[in-house]
Amino acid sequence: MTVLLLALLLVPLALPFAAPPLARRALDRLAPARALWILTGCALALAGSCAAALGALVLTGLLKLPLFAALGELIHPLRTPSDLLVLPAAALATGALALSAGTLGRSALRQFGAFRTARTQAGRRPAAGDLCVVESPHPDAYALPGRPHRIVVTTAMLRSLGAAEREALFAHERAHNRAGHHYFLGVAELAAHCHPALRAVRADIRFAAERAADEDAARAVGDRGLTARAIARAALAGSATPSVRPDFAPAATTGPVPRRVTALLAPGRPRASRGIAVALAVGALLSTGAATTALVGVHHQVEVAQGEEHG
Amino acid sequence: MTDAMDERRPAGELEAAVLAALWAAGAPLTPGQVQGELASGLARTTVTTILTRLYEKGIVDRARQGRGYAYFPVQDAAGLTARRMHTELDRDTDRETVLARFVAQLDPGDEEVLRRLLEADER
């Protein structure tokens, strides 16, 4: 491994830091459905490259140890820059990879548990079409993927909306199910556990999915103002009941709900810009390119150490 | 939305709309009243057909009222279980990742912004 190779491995670890500001701009400049695709694809590429780069560092570190060098049938020592550089890097990478895998596993278990609970709940009663009503004093509604798709709505939510607003809500949830948004959200969750900078991108992907469903709902009911009112009323009804979750967020920020409502009420869409999509694609390509090149390089070095090739 | 467009909607969506209207009302409704509680211009005969189908599935119950029936959603033991499970879901703050929620928790300050937006839109 040369210093160049080591530097190449650092590229996929550094690039995700550039993603959040670009992702934020993509939300403003692109149609929601397109932003959702681009951001999710980009997050997947960045997360994959990041995991590959960490894996390569871990492997290099392991092969420096006599035991693993023997297991890997190395007849020459693996050529790397100074051990003082490589070993701490490998140790850090091992820690990072273990942490990612740990939090990802825990989140996956929890998500799957929540999903199963929701499915059992929805499957307990015959549904009217795809609607499953839950008796609860808390206004809540969500799309439940699986076969068949369901939309789960609490009685409190149904009571806080007018007839037309309920139709907008149903159209929104059906749009989630039809477009398979849960896959996008799953990728966002995966990416958030691979690199800390991708956590911000997860929030942007969630927002893009909501916006895409809002636009679909507005098209289905043929009224943007109505859809905006439904969202606002549902959110206000939810906040009237005391929140169980502590509010750590600073007061001055604008959360996702007002941004969605504003976007629906805005008369025209901002000028679409292709530049931001290109920038994100270039970042994703750069990251996967660097990771692939570095992996090929590491592989070559290992083969040299195994005496199969000459460096 | 026009009548013609609504009559063409999938039966499942119509059933969902009718059940939602019954739950929202919180009191037994006659087919004519249900028709009034729907945003769509469904024919009364269509509403009656849907209500009968929901009744046959055991999702709604009915009581004699005058010459016809008044319908109301079935609340049963299963509803209680569902309620308990729902509280379990509520506790899971990470839920919104796989289950796309209609509205997220509001940040402080959001409430004020939303009220202003609603007022501006209604004016």
Interface residues (C-beta under 8 A of the other chain):
Chain A: S107 R110 Q111 G113 A114 F115 T117 A118 T120 Q121 R124 R125 P126 A127 A128 G129 D130 L131 V133 V134 E135 S136 H138 D140 A141 Y142 A143 L144 P145 I151 V153 T154 T155 M157 L158 R159 L161 G162 A163 A164 R166 E167 L169 F170 H172 E173 R174 H176 H181 H182 L185 G186 A188 E189 R206 A209 E210 A213 V221 G222 G225 A228 R229 I231 A232 R233 A234 A235 L236 G238 S239 S243 V244 R245 D247 A249 A251 A252 T253 T254 G255 P256 V257 P258 V261 T262 L265
Chain B: M1 P10 A11 G12 E13 L14 E15 A16 A17 V18 L19 A20 A21 W23 A24 G26 E37 L38 A39 S40 L54 K57 G58 I59 P73 Q75 A78 G79 L80 T81 A82 R83 M85 H86 T87 E88 L89 D90 R91 D92 T93 D94 R95 E96 T97 V98 L99 A100 R101 F102 V103 A104 Q105 L106 D107 P108 G109 D110 E111 V113 L114 R115 L117 L118 A120 D121 E122
